[in-house]
Amino acid sequence: MLCPNCQKEIADGSRFCYNCGAQLASGATPPAPVSPAPAKRLMRSSRDKKIGGVCAGVADYFDMDPTIVRVVWLLAVLFGGTGLLIYIILWIVLPLAPAVISVGVPTTSAHV
Ligand SMILES: [Zn+2]
């Protein structure tokens, strides 16, 4: 390869020209940046919902049991009253998660 700076022949894959000392771009490829994990989105659950899917969606987001979220939420509604308001706000604000279309798995009847 030729040095773009001094136009002299240098070894392939060199990072620096040993004639003029110029740094060469065409050296070792820089390591690919580690792509961050796809951001988890807070969405209402469309598959596991009792009212608006908010509890299941929140449970999904925090990796919790939807039942626990519902119980805590219900307690917040009964004892504070703010839980209901938060629920309605989230119900309006949160997008509904796309429903997972379950493809019918063909039943294996070959061994009958
Ligand atoms: Zn050079």
Backbone and ligand atoms as CSV (ligand in chain L), in Angstrom:
chain,resi,resn,atom,element,x,y,z
A,1,MET,N,N,0.844,-1.209,0.000
A,1,MET,CA,C,0.000,0.000,0.000
A,1,MET,C,C,0.873,1.250,0.000
A,2,LEU,N,N,0.288,2.356,-0.443
A,2,LEU,CA,C,1.028,3.616,-0.528
A,2,LEU,C,C,0.597,4.549,0.602
A,3,CYS,N,N,1.569,5.236,1.157
A,3,CYS,CA,C,1.243,6.232,2.168
A,3,CYS,C,C,0.566,7.411,1.473
A,4,PRO,N,N,-0.598,7.823,1.933
A,4,PRO,CA,C,-1.287,8.949,1.280
A,4,PRO,C,C,-0.580,10.277,1.505
A,5,ASN,N,N,0.334,10.277,2.456
A,5,ASN,CA,C,1.015,11.535,2.779
A,5,ASN,C,C,2.269,11.744,1.930
A,6,CYS,N,N,3.119,10.688,1.905
A,6,CYS,CA,C,4.384,10.845,1.189
A,6,CYS,C,C,4.451,9.979,-0.069
A,7,GLN,N,N,3.407,9.202,-0.321
A,7,GLN,CA,C,3.300,8.376,-1.525
A,7,GLN,C,C,4.410,7.329,-1.623
A,8,LYS,N,N,4.919,6.871,-0.494
A,8,LYS,CA,C,5.938,5.833,-0.518
A,8,LYS,C,C,5.309,4.504,-0.138
A,9,GLU,N,N,5.922,3.439,-0.651
A,9,GLU,CA,C,5.392,2.101,-0.410
A,9,GLU,C,C,5.681,1.675,1.032
A,10,ILE,N,N,4.637,1.285,1.737
A,10,ILE,CA,C,4.801,0.783,3.104
A,10,ILE,C,C,4.052,-0.539,3.227
A,11,ALA,N,N,4.323,-1.241,4.298
A,11,ALA,CA,C,3.731,-2.559,4.493
A,11,ALA,C,C,2.216,-2.444,4.670
A,12,ASP,N,N,1.515,-3.464,4.141
A,12,ASP,CA,C,0.058,-3.492,4.275
A,12,ASP,C,C,-0.343,-3.581,5.747
A,13,GLY,N,N,-1.377,-2.890,6.115
A,13,GLY,CA,C,-1.888,-2.940,7.473
A,13,GLY,C,C,-1.110,-2.072,8.445
A,14,SER,N,N,-0.213,-1.237,7.952
A,14,SER,CA,C,0.537,-0.364,8.843
A,14,SER,C,C,-0.360,0.742,9.381
A,15,ARG,N,N,-0.176,1.048,10.647
A,15,ARG,CA,C,-0.985,2.108,11.251
A,15,ARG,C,C,-0.265,3.452,11.172
A,16,PHE,N,N,1.065,3.370,11.025
A,16,PHE,CA,C,1.836,4.593,10.886
A,16,PHE,C,C,2.804,4.419,9.725
A,17,CYS,N,N,3.006,5.469,8.985
A,17,CYS,CA,C,3.995,5.434,7.912
A,17,CYS,C,C,5.372,5.580,8.541
A,18,TYR,N,N,6.272,4.649,8.200
A,18,TYR,CA,C,7.611,4.720,8.785
A,18,TYR,C,C,8.540,5.600,7.982
A,19,ASN,N,N,8.012,6.250,6.945
A,19,ASN,CA,C,8.818,7.202,6.170
A,19,ASN,C,C,8.583,8.628,6.658
A,20,CYS,N,N,7.285,8.963,6.858
A,20,CYS,CA,C,6.975,10.331,7.258
A,20,CYS,C,C,6.286,10.394,8.625
A,21,GLY,N,N,5.877,9.239,9.127
A,21,GLY,CA,C,5.270,9.224,10.459
A,21,GLY,C,C,3.785,9.556,10.466
A,22,ALA,N,N,3.183,9.644,9.287
A,22,ALA,CA,C,1.770,9.990,9.235
A,22,ALA,C,C,0.908,8.836,9.748
A,23,GLN,N,N,-0.127,9.195,10.474
A,23,GLN,CA,C,-1.045,8.158,10.958
A,23,GLN,C,C,-1.988,7.783,9.823
A,24,LEU,N,N,-2.160,6.492,9.633
A,24,LEU,CA,C,-2.972,6.025,8.510
A,24,LEU,C,C,-4.322,5.529,8.999
A,25,ALA,N,N,-5.327,5.933,8.275
A,25,ALA,CA,C,-6.685,5.552,8.663
A,25,ALA,C,C,-6.940,4.082,8.365
A,26,SER,N,N,-6.325,3.598,7.295
A,26,SER,CA,C,-6.597,2.234,6.874
A,26,SER,C,C,-5.695,1.247,7.603
A,27,GLY,N,N,-5.810,1.244,8.906
A,27,GLY,CA,C,-5.035,0.297,9.701
A,27,GLY,C,C,-5.959,-0.765,10.244
A,28,ALA,N,N,-5.783,-1.064,11.484
A,28,ALA,CA,C,-6.669,-2.023,12.129
A,28,ALA,C,C,-8.051,-1.403,12.266
A,29,THR,N,N,-9.072,-2.196,11.970
A,29,THR,CA,C,-10.436,-1.682,12.072
A,29,THR,C,C,-10.790,-1.474,13.546
A,30,PRO,N,N,-11.392,-0.355,13.857
A,30,PRO,CA,C,-11.780,-0.109,15.244
A,30,PRO,C,C,-12.847,-1.097,15.689
A,31,PRO,N,N,-12.834,-1.479,16.948
A,31,PRO,CA,C,-13.851,-2.446,17.412
A,31,PRO,C,C,-15.251,-1.864,17.290
A,32,ALA,N,N,-16.161,-2.717,16.864
A,32,ALA,CA,C,-17.547,-2.280,16.681
A,32,ALA,C,C,-18.144,-1.884,18.033
A,33,PRO,N,N,-18.825,-0.757,18.073
A,33,PRO,CA,C,-19.432,-0.337,19.346
A,33,PRO,C,C,-20.489,-1.325,19.792
A,34,VAL,N,N,-20.465,-1.602,21.068
A,34,VAL,CA,C,-21.435,-2.556,21.604
A,34,VAL,C,C,-22.810,-1.894,21.609
A,35,SER,N,N,-23.701,-2.472,20.828
A,35,SER,CA,C,-25.039,-1.893,20.749
A,35,SER,C,C,-25.788,-2.180,22.045
A,36,PRO,N,N,-26.376,-1.155,22.608
A,36,PRO,CA,C,-27.116,-1.370,23.854
A,36,PRO,C,C,-28.355,-2.213,23.618
A,37,ALA,N,N,-28.779,-2.866,24.654
A,37,ALA,CA,C,-29.980,-3.695,24.553
A,37,ALA,C,C,-31.169,-2.809,24.206
A,38,PRO,N,N,-32.090,-3.341,23.406
A,38,PRO,CA,C,-33.254,-2.532,23.033
A,38,PRO,C,C,-34.005,-2.060,24.264
A,39,ALA,N,N,-34.320,-0.803,24.271
A,39,ALA,CA,C,-34.978,-0.216,25.433
A,39,ALA,C,C,-36.350,-0.837,25.648
A,40,LYS,N,N,-36.583,-1.158,26.884
A,40,LYS,CA,C,-37.863,-1.738,27.231
A,40,LYS,C,C,-38.901,-0.631,27.249
A,41,ARG,N,N,-40.026,-0.871,26.637
A,41,ARG,CA,C,-41.063,0.149,26.612
A,41,ARG,C,C,-42.189,-0.233,27.543
A,42,LEU,N,N,-42.617,0.781,28.274
A,42,LEU,CA,C,-43.755,0.557,29.163
A,42,LEU,C,C,-45.030,0.640,28.338
A,43,MET,N,N,-45.686,-0.505,28.230
A,43,MET,CA,C,-46.904,-0.568,27.430
A,43,MET,C,C,-47.964,-1.356,28.183
A,44,ARG,N,N,-49.190,-1.069,27.793
A,44,ARG,CA,C,-50.267,-1.857,28.371
A,44,ARG,C,C,-50.228,-3.244,27.751
A,45,SER,N,N,-50.474,-4.234,28.567
A,45,SER,CA,C,-50.469,-5.594,28.050
A,45,SER,C,C,-51.777,-5.874,27.342
A,46,SER,N,N,-51.660,-6.502,26.185
A,46,SER,CA,C,-52.871,-6.819,25.434
A,46,SER,C,C,-53.295,-8.263,25.640
A,47,ARG,N,N,-52.377,-9.054,26.198
A,47,ARG,CA,C,-52.706,-10.471,26.335
A,47,ARG,C,C,-53.130,-10.822,27.755
A,48,ASP,N,N,-52.659,-10.052,28.743
A,48,ASP,CA,C,-52.963,-10.372,30.134
A,48,ASP,C,C,-53.549,-9.134,30.780
A,49,LYS,N,N,-54.830,-8.930,30.582
A,49,LYS,CA,C,-55.423,-7.738,31.162
A,49,LYS,C,C,-56.763,-8.036,31.801
A,50,LYS,N,N,-57.021,-7.291,32.867
A,50,LYS,CA,C,-58.302,-7.428,33.554
A,50,LYS,C,C,-59.184,-6.229,33.246
A,51,ILE,N,N,-58.584,-5.049,33.251
A,51,ILE,CA,C,-59.357,-3.839,32.952
A,51,ILE,C,C,-58.757,-3.155,31.720
A,52,GLY,N,N,-57.592,-2.592,31.915
A,52,GLY,CA,C,-56.976,-1.879,30.805
A,52,GLY,C,C,-55.631,-2.440,30.414
A,53,GLY,N,N,-55.176,-3.457,31.132
A,53,GLY,CA,C,-53.873,-4.048,30.846
A,53,GLY,C,C,-52.723,-3.247,31.439
A,54,VAL,N,N,-53.049,-2.232,32.245
A,54,VAL,CA,C,-52.002,-1.379,32.806
A,54,VAL,C,C,-51.162,-2.154,33.820
A,55,CYS,N,N,-51.818,-2.873,34.706
A,55,CYS,CA,C,-51.098,-3.626,35.741
A,55,CYS,C,C,-50.167,-4.657,35.122
A,56,ALA,N,N,-50.672,-5.386,34.143
A,56,ALA,CA,C,-49.850,-6.411,33.490
A,56,ALA,C,C,-48.692,-5.770,32.739
A,57,GLY,N,N,-48.964,-4.608,32.149
A,57,GLY,CA,C,-47.916,-3.905,31.427
A,57,GLY,C,C,-46.826,-3.424,32.360
A,58,VAL,N,N,-47.230,-2.882,33.501
A,58,VAL,CA,C,-46.267,-2.419,34.503
A,58,VAL,C,C,-45.489,-3.607,35.058
A,59,ALA,N,N,-46.196,-4.704,35.323
A,59,ALA,CA,C,-45.550,-5.907,35.829
A,59,ALA,C,C,-44.530,-6.431,34.823
A,60,ASP,N,N,-44.896,-6.383,33.563
A,60,ASP,CA,C,-44.010,-6.810,32.491
A,60,ASP,C,C,-42.752,-5.957,32.477
A,61,TYR,N,N,-42.946,-4.665,32.645
A,61,TYR,CA,C,-41.839,-3.709,32.571
A,61,TYR,C,C,-40.861,-3.931,33.716
A,62,PHE,N,N,-41.384,-4.196,34.889
A,62,PHE,CA,C,-40.520,-4.361,36.063
A,62,PHE,C,C,-40.223,-5.829,36.377
A,63,ASP,N,N,-40.598,-6.727,35.467
A,63,ASP,CA,C,-40.372,-8.163,35.668
A,63,ASP,C,C,-40.999,-8.645,36.970
A,64,MET,N,N,-42.240,-8.255,37.164
A,64,MET,CA,C,-42.920,-8.651,38.393
A,64,MET,C,C,-44.135,-9.498,38.055
A,65,ASP,N,N,-44.707,-10.063,39.096
A,65,ASP,CA,C,-45.915,-10.846,38.936
A,65,ASP,C,C,-47.091,-9.880,38.775
A,66,PRO,N,N,-47.860,-10.018,37.695
A,66,PRO,CA,C,-48.995,-9.106,37.487
A,66,PRO,C,C,-49.974,-9.097,38.650
A,67,THR,N,N,-50.106,-10.250,39.309
A,67,THR,CA,C,-51.036,-10.345,40.437
A,67,THR,C,C,-50.597,-9.438,41.583
A,68,ILE,N,N,-49.284,-9.414,41.846
A,68,ILE,CA,C,-48.759,-8.577,42.916
A,68,ILE,C,C,-49.008,-7.108,42.592
A,69,VAL,N,N,-48.777,-6.754,41.336
A,69,VAL,CA,C,-49.004,-5.360,40.918
A,69,VAL,C,C,-50.470,-4.996,41.111
A,70,ARG,N,N,-51.361,-5.935,40.752
A,70,ARG,CA,C,-52.796,-5.670,40.890
A,70,ARG,C,C,-53.182,-5.488,42.352
A,71,VAL,N,N,-52.628,-6.341,43.227
A,71,VAL,CA,C,-52.948,-6.264,44.652
A,71,VAL,C,C,-52.466,-4.935,45.220
A,72,VAL,N,N,-51.214,-4.579,44.900
A,72,VAL,CA,C,-50.649,-3.322,45.397
A,72,VAL,C,C,-51.457,-2.138,44.864
A,73,TRP,N,N,-51.827,-2.246,43.601
A,73,TRP,CA,C,-52.576,-1.150,42.974
A,73,TRP,C,C,-53.950,-1.011,43.622
A,74,LEU,N,N,-54.570,-2.168,43.868
A,74,LEU,CA,C,-55.894,-2.171,44.484
A,74,LEU,C,C,-55.837,-1.558,45.879
A,75,LEU,N,N,-54.770,-1.891,46.614
A,75,LEU,CA,C,-54.588,-1.322,47.945
A,75,LEU,C,C,-54.396,0.188,47.850
A,76,ALA,N,N,-53.667,0.615,46.837
A,76,ALA,CA,C,-53.441,2.048,46.641
A,76,ALA,C,C,-54.761,2.756,46.329
A,77,VAL,N,N,-55.623,2.056,45.577
A,77,VAL,CA,C,-56.922,2.640,45.232
A,77,VAL,C,C,-57.791,2.732,46.488
A,78,LEU,N,N,-57.796,1.657,47.273
A,78,LEU,CA,C,-58.679,1.591,48.433
A,78,LEU,C,C,-58.237,2.524,49.547
A,79,PHE,N,N,-56.921,2.629,49.750
A,79,PHE,CA,C,-56.445,3.383,50.908
A,79,PHE,C,C,-55.999,4.803,50.574
A,80,GLY,N,N,-55.619,5.024,49.355
A,80,GLY,CA,C,-55.149,6.362,49.026
A,80,GLY,C,C,-56.067,7.063,48.040
A,81,GLY,N,N,-56.554,6.282,47.102
A,81,GLY,CA,C,-57.396,6.885,46.083
A,81,GLY,C,C,-56.603,7.370,44.885
A,82,THR,N,N,-55.280,7.556,45.085
A,82,THR,CA,C,-54.466,8.058,43.982
A,82,THR,C,C,-54.200,6.966,42.951
A,83,GLY,N,N,-54.291,5.711,43.391
A,83,GLY,CA,C,-54.013,4.602,42.480
A,83,GLY,C,C,-54.951,4.594,41.294
A,84,LEU,N,N,-56.214,4.944,41.568
A,84,LEU,CA,C,-57.209,4.964,40.498
A,84,LEU,C,C,-56.866,6.037,39.476
A,85,LEU,N,N,-56.448,7.189,39.984
A,85,LEU,CA,C,-56.092,8.301,39.097
A,85,LEU,C,C,-54.899,7.931,38.232
A,86,ILE,N,N,-53.886,7.312,38.866
A,86,ILE,CA,C,-52.688,6.905,38.124
A,86,ILE,C,C,-53.058,5.869,37.070
A,87,TYR,N,N,-53.951,4.956,37.461
A,87,TYR,CA,C,-54.361,3.909,36.528
A,87,TYR,C,C,-55.013,4.512,35.291
A,88,ILE,N,N,-55.921,5.449,35.526
A,88,ILE,CA,C,-56.647,6.067,34.402
A,88,ILE,C,C,-55.678,6.845,33.511
A,89,ILE,N,N,-54.732,7.542,34.157
A,89,ILE,CA,C,-53.749,8.314,33.377
A,89,ILE,C,C,-52.921,7.364,32.514
A,90,LEU,N,N,-52.435,6.283,33.123
A,90,LEU,CA,C,-51.612,5.326,32.371
A,90,LEU,C,C,-52.425,4.647,31.277
A,91,TRP,N,N,-53.683,4.393,31.585
A,91,TRP,CA,C,-54.568,3.738,30.616
A,91,TRP,C,C,-54.672,4.589,29.355
A,92,ILE,N,N,-54.741,5.903,29.571
A,92,ILE,CA,C,-54.853,6.826,28.439
A,92,ILE,C,C,-53.512,6.990,27.733
A,93,VAL,N,N,-52.454,7.122,28.542
A,93,VAL,CA,C,-51.145,7.494,27.998
A,93,VAL,C,C,-50.426,6.319,27.342
A,94,LEU,N,N,-50.446,5.165,27.993
A,94,LEU,CA,C,-49.632,4.055,27.508
A,94,LEU,C,C,-50.178,3.464,26.218
A,95,PRO,N,N,-49.286,3.171,25.280
A,95,PRO,CA,C,-49.720,2.484,24.056
A,95,PRO,C,C,-50.012,1.022,24.351
A,96,LEU,N,N,-50.910,0.489,23.584
A,96,LEU,CA,C,-51.256,-0.922,23.767
A,96,LEU,C,C,-50.226,-1.775,23.039
A,97,ALA,N,N,-49.672,-2.732,23.745
A,97,ALA,CA,C,-48.682,-3.610,23.144
A,97,ALA,C,C,-49.344,-4.423,22.042
A,98,PRO,N,N,-48.629,-4.625,20.939
A,98,PRO,CA,C,-49.199,-5.426,19.851
A,98,PRO,C,C,-49.482,-6.848,20.322
A,99,ALA,N,N,-50.649,-7.317,20.004
A,99,ALA,CA,C,-51.052,-8.658,20.432
A,99,ALA,C,C,-50.193,-9.705,19.744
A,100,VAL,N,N,-49.771,-10.672,20.516
A,100,VAL,CA,C,-48.965,-11.740,19.954
A,100,VAL,C,C,-49.890,-12.726,19.259
A,101,ILE,N,N,-49.713,-12.816,17.959
A,101,ILE,CA,C,-50.560,-13.727,17.185
A,101,ILE,C,C,-50.010,-15.135,17.360
A,102,SER,N,N,-50.785,-15.956,18.017
A,102,SER,CA,C,-50.325,-17.316,18.275
A,102,SER,C,C,-50.616,-18.187,17.058
A,103,VAL,N,N,-49.536,-18.658,16.476
A,103,VAL,CA,C,-49.683,-19.537,15.317
A,103,VAL,C,C,-50.015,-20.934,15.823
A,104,GLY,N,N,-51.067,-21.478,15.287
A,104,GLY,CA,C,-51.499,-22.799,15.726
A,104,GLY,C,C,-50.434,-23.848,15.468
A,105,VAL,N,N,-49.946,-24.445,16.534
A,105,VAL,CA,C,-48.928,-25.479,16.381
A,105,VAL,C,C,-49.605,-26.768,15.952
A,106,PRO,N,N,-49.192,-27.300,14.826
A,106,PRO,CA,C,-49.823,-28.548,14.368
A,106,PRO,C,C,-49.583,-29.691,15.362
A,107,THR,N,N,-50.642,-30.328,15.688
A,107,THR,CA,C,-50.531,-31.417,16.662
A,107,THR,C,C,-49.886,-32.620,16.006
A,108,THR,N,N,-48.949,-33.210,16.719
A,108,THR,CA,C,-48.260,-34.352,16.159
A,108,THR,C,C,-49.102,-35.604,16.357
A,109,SER,N,N,-49.691,-36.023,15.263
A,109,SER,CA,C,-50.555,-37.205,15.338
A,109,SER,C,C,-49.945,-38.368,14.562
A,110,ALA,N,N,-48.651,-38.288,14.340
A,110,ALA,CA,C,-47.980,-39.310,13.538
A,110,ALA,C,C,-47.787,-40.599,14.337
A,111,HIS,N,N,-47.637,-40.407,15.667
A,111,HIS,CA,C,-47.311,-41.579,16.467
A,111,HIS,C,C,-48.545,-42.216,17.105
A,112,VAL,N,N,-49.712,-41.940,16.552
A,112,VAL,CA,C,-50.917,-42.499,17.128
A,112,VAL,C,C,-51.139,-43.892,16.577
L,1,ZN,ZN,ZN,4.421,8.549,4.616
